[in-house]
Amino acid sequence: MVIKLWDGFIRGFHWLLVVVLAGLWYTGGSVDYLEINDTVIEFVDVHHKLGLIMLALILTRIIWGVVGSQPARFSTFLKGPKAIIGYIKSPFSKEHLTHNPGGGIIVVIMLAMLLAQAITGLFSDDAIFFRGPLASTVSNDVVRLLTSYHKQAFDFILAIIALHIVAIFVYLLMKKNLISPMITGKKAITSSATEALKQRHGGYGFILLAVNLIWIFWWLG
Amino acid sequence: MMRFTSILTLAATAAITLTALQFSAPAKADAFAEADEAVKYRQGAFSLIRENFGHMAGMVRGEIEFDAESFQKRAEALKHLSYIPFDGFSGAGAGITDGSDALPGIWENWDDFNDKAEAFKEAAHELARASEDASLRELRPKFMAAARTCQQCHDEYRAD
């Protein structure tokens, strides 16, 4: 049986986040620029703008996790410690429609880490020529602390991404393809009697994203 | 008699202690003050460097309109400032990391630190020279090269 799992917003969010994160990684901590025709693109400015896009993506995903499609809701995939331990003990014994209990907690950690990363970036100062748009609203000590966090926490984010990719490939080896549902939105399931997961049109998510992009760029751009 | 001797000993001890304190206390305070001054000195210099650098960065990034004269003034200032902070890392400032973002690695890899300082001075000179008759387009790579010398040193020797 094939069911609709991930709505259009979740898929768009996921792959946009991949692109934005790659760009942030590439432009982060680099004093460099590109010159295309007569237009100069400073890496630090690109990093700033991509960071704002990421902030909008994360905020929208959090809202979608409350009001969006059922598989995307925190209430659907956030499980108690018992379920998480059970999952760690035997990860492949049960079929999980949405994020499994282990993955669910990772999703929340990842969203929190990325949110913190975007926010600390707004208060950061590279001591050369970039000052975050909110850096002047706090004391110098706070700027130093948040800048230092921003630099060091990224390694942790990379570690979570690595764990995520490894998990995807382990599932692939177990003949469970988690990649194609994230592209097509559809998932083939073996268990027959499952309640249909309520879907919301992904377009609402994109409208929400556009609204978030507008106020974030207007305020912090 | 016994009493007199002990009073005398006490007085002598007190006198010696007081004298010793008088001589040692200011000396110690001076050492602290000097280290503190050295840190303030180099921080002050870096703060001026950043101020001038930031103004040029504004033009390079298109936040401020490019003005050749103003750019040259800043580049010239940066050239002279580029020498200043490094004296604060030797002498009284040697090894001092208290109240500072300087990392101990500076004094562990002193030659490398000096190489990086030299690279910065050279880049600042290069930028000042170019600013005499170059367009913004020609100045940009020189400015970014100078910025990179800042970063290369910060990556190693400045606390995150």
Interface residues (C-beta under 8 A of the other chain):
Chain A: G29 V31 D32 Y33 E35 V40 E42 D45 D126 A127 I128 F129 R144 T147 S148 K151 Q152
Chain B: R50 F53 G54 A57 V60 R61 G62 D101 R140 M144 A147 R148 C150 Q151 H154 R158 A159 D160
